[in-house]
Amino acid sequence: MKNTVYLFAYGLLFGLGLIVAGMSNPAKVLAFLDVTGEWDPSLALVMASALLTLGLARYLMHRNNDTADREQEPSAIVPAGVDAKLMSGAAIFGVGWGLSGFCPGPALLGLSAGVLGNYAFVAAMFVGFWLFRLLHQR
């Protein structure tokens, strides 16, 4: 139950951060990627703030826990090493993010705004989930 509360708090903090930073606006993301035009560095500040917040939260969460609780850490469930599937997935994600200005978190958040682009992106994202599952069912 304690882990569920922590996960909910992480998600809530992430969602609030997206709203406050304006990251559900694809124009803001595209402005960050436009380093030769009117570059907006605020996304880098958002990323740095997120890493700092996550690091502090993980430190506070694990400072008094014994090693048995460490089995729940991502490093215990994520396969070791970098492989072709990871690199190709990261490349596809990066290209999609750069072309559309959407990434999954802000796109899901943006569904409540009623913007047509959000619906198209989320639909394409779920088609991608389905294709991945279809192609990797072995």
MOBELLIN-V180733 format. One record per pair of residues at least 4 apart in sequence whose ideal C-beta (glycine too) atoms are under 8 Angstrom apart, sorted by the first residue. I is the first residue (numbers start at 1). J is the second residue. Records with the same first field share a line. If there is no record, write none. Layout:
BEGIN
I: J, J
END
This chain:
BEGIN
1: 5
2: 6
3: 7, 72
4: 8
5: 9
6: 10, 57, 61
7: 11
8: 12
9: 13, 57
10: 14, 54, 57
11: 15
12: 16
13: 17, 53, 57
14: 18, 50, 105
15: 19, 105, 109
16: 20
17: 21, 23, 46, 49, 50, 53
18: 23, 24, 105, 106, 109
19: 24, 109
21: 42, 43, 46
22: 28, 42
23: 28, 29, 43, 46, 105, 106
24: 106, 107, 109, 110, 113
25: 29, 101, 106
26: 30, 100, 101, 102, 106, 117
27: 31, 101
28: 32, 40, 42, 43, 101
29: 33, 43, 97, 101, 102, 103, 106
30: 34, 98, 101
31: 37, 38, 39, 40
32: 39, 40, 41, 42, 43, 44
33: 98
34: 38, 39, 40
35: 39
41: 45
42: 46
43: 47
44: 48
45: 49
46: 50
47: 51
48: 52
49: 53
50: 54
51: 55
52: 56
53: 57
54: 58
55: 59
56: 60
57: 61
58: 62
59: 63
61: 65
62: 69, 70
65: 69, 70
70: 76
71: 76
72: 76
73: 77
74: 78
79: 83
82: 86, 87
83: 87
84: 88
85: 89
86: 90
87: 91
88: 92
89: 93
90: 94
91: 95
92: 96, 128
93: 97, 103
94: 98
95: 99
96: 100, 102
97: 101, 102, 103
100: 117, 121
102: 106, 107, 110, 117, 118, 121
103: 107
104: 108, 125
105: 109
106: 110
107: 111, 118, 121, 122, 125
108: 122
110: 115, 118
111: 118, 119, 122
113: 118
115: 119
116: 120
117: 121
118: 122
119: 123
120: 124
121: 125
122: 126
123: 127
124: 128
125: 129
126: 130
127: 131
128: 132
129: 133
130: 134
131: 135
132: 136
133: 137
END
